[in-house]
Amino acid sequence: MSVIIQPFTLLLIIAAGYVFKRTGLFSPKDYRVLQTAEFDLILPGAIIYSFATNPHEISLLWISVYAFIAAALPPVMIFLSTRRRPVADRAFLMLNGAGFNIGCFCFPMLQVLLGSSAIIPAAMFDIGNCVMVAAGTNVITRTLLHIQPGITLSQQHAGDSPVVPYAKPTDPQAKRLARKSLFEAVAKGFLGSPSFDVYLIMIVFMCLDIHLPQWVAMMTQPFSAANAFCSMLMVGMLTDAPANRHDVRTVLEVLAWRIPCAIVFAFIAWHILPFNALIREAVVLCCLSPIAIFSTMFTDKVLGNAKLAGFTLSVTAILGTAMMVIAHTIIGA
């Protein structure tokens, strides 16, 4: 019964956020308050709590490497296969077609399906995944499509071209300035993400065999408890149904990328990772998880509107729940 109740509860929280917004209890932009709290405070605290309460072995870093590959390949593949599409469409597909919702969605699902011991491999998976979803995918998308950091596509007057018009500098001094600007943008994209920074520090602690004291776990436990609720409520607050056929087609295109990639990465994980069945199944279920919550934030920053990303996340949450339960049933058969 808990296999059904837990994911159903998460979907109910999304629905509550949507209903509260539609009835005027939340204003259309109130989600940005939760967005700031989630990404700058709650999620980093939940990550620290995970490391403070669960042992993380160095050998499990292979799971992090695998997760990084699984999250990094799809944006590049989407970029190469959509060369003739408008830049706004390409940006949306790259930002939402890859990455996994581990901390906010997978953690509670895995606890129900596999028990608390599955949180350890899931957290290791999220290390590699977080490199991309917390910064990497946004950096790759902006760099490959020549989207300036700090402004939306509409502010940049991108039009409907496959990439934003970009004049490559020819003067040596201009080239150096361009390289410096790119380096600073990339560094800011990564180091400006609190979740990525926290994971980086936790990896250093793990490599040095430094264990967090019990009082750290006690202090960060409320953040971990609030993580799933706040993130799902935020998704509901920014969710809106597709406005037209183009939006419907865009959502279907995201699903056409995500579902096959998820199944392929899950299949490969089960057959090649050198770990026991419980750890491999945890990685399999992580591969089937919905869109990362970060995608909504970066879609908002790049396109100026996260509503369609929120709807897409809601759809993938429903599909992800079904696929995770089916995969668990097949593996356990």
HELIX and SHEET records of a PDB file:
HELIX    1   1 SER A    2  ARG A   22  1                                  21    
HELIX    2   2 TYR A   31  ALA A   37  1                                   7    
HELIX    3   3 GLU A   38  ILE A   42  3                                   5    
HELIX    4   4 LEU A   43  THR A   53  1                                  11    
HELIX    5   5 ILE A   58  LEU A   60  5                                   3    
HELIX    6   6 LEU A   61  SER A   81  1                                  21    
HELIX    7   7 VAL A   87  ASN A   96  1                                  10    
HELIX    8   8 ILE A  102  CYS A  106  3                                   5    
HELIX    9   9 PHE A  107  LEU A  113  1                                   7    
HELIX   10  10 SER A  116  ALA A  118  5                                   3    
HELIX   11  11 ILE A  119  VAL A  131  1                                  13    
HELIX   12  12 MET A  132  GLY A  136  3                                   5    
HELIX   13  13 THR A  137  LEU A  144  1                                   8    
HELIX   14  14 LEU A  153  GLN A  156  1                                   4    
HELIX   15  15 PRO A  172  LEU A  191  1                                  20    
HELIX   16  16 PRO A  194  CYS A  207  1                                  14    
HELIX   17  17 GLN A  214  LEU A  238  1                                  25    
HELIX   18  18 ARG A  245  ILE A  272  1                                  28    
HELIX   19  19 ALA A  277  CYS A  287  1                                  11    
HELIX   20  20 ILE A  293  LEU A  303  1                                  11    
HELIX   21  21 LYS A  307  GLY A  332  1                                  26    
END                                                                             
